[in-house]
Amino acid sequence: LEHPHILRLLGARMHEAYPVLIYRAPKGRFLSELLHQGATWSSTNTFRWALRLVEAVAFLHQRGWIHRDIRPQNIWLQPARRSEAASLTLAEFGLCGPLGSTDIVGAPTHKAPEVARGQAHEARSAIYALGLTLYEWFSGQPAFDARTRDEWLRIQHSQVTHPLDRLAPEYAERAPELIFLIHGCLEKNPHIRPQNAGELLDRLLACTELFLPSAPKSLE
């Protein structure tokens, strides 16, 4: 699964009867760490990062795989430097599995309600995790707050997020359709969400001119 925004697997070996995956060390810092420290980016840069993340997840879905643990703790960001371009890397593929798998894995903080009920990990389950990640990225604060696993699972089933337009007024004014799209990813009913990351990517690309007016509507 080689992709510019997916952590590259170099090999694997056994250690005390357990498989160990060996990856190339990612550059930058965890998105979760940056958000916790209050880091902010321009709306243009944040939108560009979001496109790269969703593109990586769409790549997985097109090949029949699902990450199963999408959250800021598994996303590396490397801001642009004089000698290096900015980069985003989706990491932690130890829980990655085939679409339709039923293992109950992944952090409860970003687990889709239907997966918490024991249903299969489908593409639209990853959309929910992407929605929570984008919500926090664009607003600077998590969509929900809880202390225990049971509290998280209860929240994922029943609690609705605060309106993102109030927490991210810059985006609400510039691209209200983007706010609507992120809330759509967080629908408790999976049939109402975008059905896969490819669809989500297409709808994000439709907002491109609002943030990157000189960029073509493509993945290039």
PEWOZI-V585629 format. One record per residue. N is the residue number from 1. SS is DSSP state (H for helix, E for strand, C for the rest). PSI is psi in whole degrees, -180 to 180 (NA if undefined). OMEGA is omega in whole degrees, -180 to 180 (none if undefined). Layout:
BEGIN
n:N ss:SS psi:PSI omega:OMEGA
n:N ss:SS psi:PSI omega:OMEGA
END
This chain:
BEGIN
n:1 ss:C psi:72 omega:-179
n:2 ss:C psi:123 omega:-179
n:3 ss:C psi:145 omega:-176
n:4 ss:C psi:-19 omega:-179
n:5 ss:C psi:20 omega:176
n:6 ss:E psi:134 omega:-179
n:7 ss:C psi:129 omega:-173
n:8 ss:C psi:129 omega:177
n:9 ss:E psi:125 omega:-179
n:10 ss:E psi:-27 omega:-178
n:11 ss:E psi:-174 omega:180
n:12 ss:E psi:153 omega:177
n:13 ss:E psi:168 omega:178
n:14 ss:E psi:140 omega:176
n:15 ss:E psi:112 omega:-179
n:16 ss:C psi:49 omega:176
n:17 ss:C psi:8 omega:178
n:18 ss:E psi:138 omega:177
n:19 ss:E psi:139 omega:178
n:20 ss:E psi:125 omega:178
n:21 ss:E psi:137 omega:-178
n:22 ss:E psi:119 omega:-177
n:23 ss:E psi:157 omega:171
n:24 ss:C psi:136 omega:-178
n:25 ss:C psi:125 omega:179
n:26 ss:C psi:160 omega:178
n:27 ss:C psi:152 omega:175
n:28 ss:C psi:-150 omega:-177
n:29 ss:E psi:160 omega:179
n:30 ss:E psi:140 omega:175
n:31 ss:H psi:-39 omega:-180
n:32 ss:H psi:-41 omega:179
n:33 ss:H psi:-44 omega:-179
n:34 ss:H psi:-43 omega:180
n:35 ss:H psi:-40 omega:180
n:36 ss:H psi:-32 omega:180
n:37 ss:C psi:3 omega:176
n:38 ss:C psi:19 omega:179
n:39 ss:C psi:144 omega:178
n:40 ss:C psi:155 omega:178
n:41 ss:C psi:160 omega:175
n:42 ss:C psi:157 omega:179
n:43 ss:H psi:-34 omega:179
n:44 ss:H psi:-47 omega:-179
n:45 ss:H psi:-40 omega:179
n:46 ss:H psi:-42 omega:178
n:47 ss:H psi:-39 omega:179
n:48 ss:H psi:-43 omega:177
n:49 ss:H psi:-44 omega:-178
n:50 ss:H psi:-42 omega:178
n:51 ss:H psi:-43 omega:-178
n:52 ss:H psi:-41 omega:179
n:53 ss:H psi:-49 omega:-178
n:54 ss:H psi:-35 omega:176
n:55 ss:H psi:-42 omega:180
n:56 ss:H psi:-42 omega:180
n:57 ss:H psi:-38 omega:177
n:58 ss:H psi:-39 omega:177
n:59 ss:H psi:-44 omega:178
n:60 ss:H psi:-47 omega:-177
n:61 ss:H psi:-38 omega:179
n:62 ss:H psi:-23 omega:-179
n:63 ss:C psi:10 omega:174
n:64 ss:C psi:19 omega:-179
n:65 ss:E psi:157 omega:178
n:66 ss:E psi:140 omega:-174
n:67 ss:C psi:-45 omega:176
n:68 ss:C psi:6 omega:176
n:69 ss:C psi:48 omega:179
n:70 ss:C psi:122 omega:178
n:71 ss:C psi:163 omega:-177
n:72 ss:H psi:-26 omega:180
n:73 ss:H psi:-13 omega:-178
n:74 ss:H psi:21 omega:179
n:75 ss:E psi:125 omega:179
n:76 ss:E psi:137 omega:176
n:77 ss:E psi:136 omega:174
n:78 ss:E psi:102 omega:179
n:79 ss:C psi:159 omega:180
n:80 ss:C psi:141 omega:175
n:81 ss:C psi:176 omega:-177
n:82 ss:C psi:-41 omega:-175
n:83 ss:C psi:-4 omega:-176
n:84 ss:C psi:143 omega:175
n:85 ss:C psi:158 omega:176
n:86 ss:C psi:149 omega:-179
n:87 ss:E psi:151 omega:173
n:88 ss:E psi:136 omega:-180
n:89 ss:E psi:123 omega:173
n:90 ss:E psi:122 omega:-173
n:91 ss:C psi:-172 omega:177
n:92 ss:C psi:78 omega:-179
n:93 ss:C psi:15 omega:179
n:94 ss:C psi:-24 omega:179
n:95 ss:C psi:3 omega:180
n:96 ss:C psi:141 omega:-179
n:97 ss:E psi:177 omega:179
n:98 ss:E psi:148 omega:174
n:99 ss:C psi:136 omega:-180
n:100 ss:C psi:-2 omega:179
n:101 ss:C psi:154 omega:-174
n:102 ss:C psi:9 omega:177
n:103 ss:C psi:138 omega:177
n:104 ss:C psi:88 omega:-178
n:105 ss:C psi:168 omega:179
n:106 ss:C psi:154 omega:-178
n:107 ss:C psi:139 omega:179
n:108 ss:H psi:-21 omega:-179
n:109 ss:H psi:-25 omega:-177
n:110 ss:H psi:26 omega:-178
n:111 ss:C psi:129 omega:179
n:112 ss:C psi:146 omega:-177
n:113 ss:H psi:-41 omega:-177
n:114 ss:H psi:-33 omega:177
n:115 ss:H psi:-39 omega:177
n:116 ss:H psi:-26 omega:178
n:117 ss:C psi:1 omega:177
n:118 ss:C psi:6 omega:178
n:119 ss:C psi:170 omega:-174
n:120 ss:C psi:154 omega:173
n:121 ss:C psi:106 omega:178
n:122 ss:C psi:171 omega:-179
n:123 ss:H psi:-39 omega:-178
n:124 ss:H psi:-16 omega:172
n:125 ss:H psi:-38 omega:176
n:126 ss:H psi:-30 omega:178
n:127 ss:H psi:-38 omega:178
n:128 ss:H psi:-46 omega:178
n:129 ss:H psi:-39 omega:176
n:130 ss:H psi:-41 omega:179
n:131 ss:H psi:-44 omega:178
n:132 ss:H psi:-40 omega:-180
n:133 ss:H psi:-46 omega:180
n:134 ss:H psi:-38 omega:178
n:135 ss:H psi:-50 omega:-179
n:136 ss:H psi:-38 omega:-178
n:137 ss:H psi:-43 omega:-176
n:138 ss:H psi:-29 omega:-177
n:139 ss:H psi:-24 omega:-177
n:140 ss:C psi:4 omega:178
n:141 ss:C psi:150 omega:-178
n:142 ss:C psi:153 omega:178
n:143 ss:C psi:-35 omega:-178
n:144 ss:C psi:166 omega:177
n:145 ss:C psi:130 omega:178
n:146 ss:C psi:169 omega:-177
n:147 ss:C psi:-35 omega:-176
n:148 ss:C psi:164 omega:179
n:149 ss:H psi:-43 omega:-179
n:150 ss:H psi:-39 omega:178
n:151 ss:H psi:-41 omega:179
n:152 ss:H psi:-46 omega:-178
n:153 ss:H psi:-37 omega:177
n:154 ss:H psi:-43 omega:180
n:155 ss:H psi:-45 omega:-178
n:156 ss:H psi:-29 omega:-180
n:157 ss:H psi:-32 omega:-166
n:158 ss:H psi:-28 omega:-172
n:159 ss:C psi:142 omega:178
n:160 ss:C psi:144 omega:-179
n:161 ss:C psi:158 omega:171
n:162 ss:C psi:146 omega:-180
n:163 ss:C psi:125 omega:-177
n:164 ss:H psi:-28 omega:-179
n:165 ss:H psi:-25 omega:178
n:166 ss:H psi:-29 omega:-179
n:167 ss:H psi:-23 omega:-179
n:168 ss:C psi:66 omega:-175
n:169 ss:H psi:-29 omega:179
n:170 ss:H psi:-43 omega:180
n:171 ss:H psi:-38 omega:-179
n:172 ss:H psi:-38 omega:-180
n:173 ss:H psi:-37 omega:-175
n:174 ss:H psi:-37 omega:-175
n:175 ss:C psi:75 omega:-180
n:176 ss:H psi:-28 omega:179
n:177 ss:H psi:-28 omega:176
n:178 ss:H psi:-42 omega:177
n:179 ss:H psi:-45 omega:179
n:180 ss:H psi:-40 omega:-179
n:181 ss:H psi:-44 omega:-180
n:182 ss:H psi:-42 omega:176
n:183 ss:H psi:-35 omega:177
n:184 ss:H psi:-32 omega:177
n:185 ss:H psi:-22 omega:-175
n:186 ss:C psi:11 omega:177
n:187 ss:C psi:136 omega:179
n:188 ss:C psi:-32 omega:178
n:189 ss:C psi:114 omega:-176
n:190 ss:C psi:-23 omega:-179
n:191 ss:C psi:-17 omega:-178
n:192 ss:C psi:-22 omega:180
n:193 ss:C psi:165 omega:164
n:194 ss:C psi:139 omega:-169
n:195 ss:C psi:-14 omega:175
n:196 ss:C psi:171 omega:-176
n:197 ss:H psi:-26 omega:176
n:198 ss:H psi:-43 omega:177
n:199 ss:H psi:-43 omega:178
n:200 ss:H psi:-41 omega:179
n:201 ss:H psi:-44 omega:179
n:202 ss:H psi:-40 omega:-178
n:203 ss:H psi:-32 omega:173
n:204 ss:H psi:-41 omega:-180
n:205 ss:H psi:-28 omega:177
n:206 ss:C psi:-19 omega:178
n:207 ss:C psi:0 omega:-172
n:208 ss:H psi:-44 omega:-176
n:209 ss:H psi:-21 omega:179
n:210 ss:H psi:-22 omega:-178
n:211 ss:H psi:-36 omega:-178
n:212 ss:C psi:72 omega:-170
n:213 ss:C psi:-23 omega:-179
n:214 ss:C psi:-2 omega:-176
n:215 ss:C psi:143 omega:176
n:216 ss:C psi:156 omega:178
n:217 ss:C psi:75 omega:179
n:218 ss:C psi:179 omega:-180
n:219 ss:C psi:-3 omega:-177
n:220 ss:C psi:NA omega:none
END
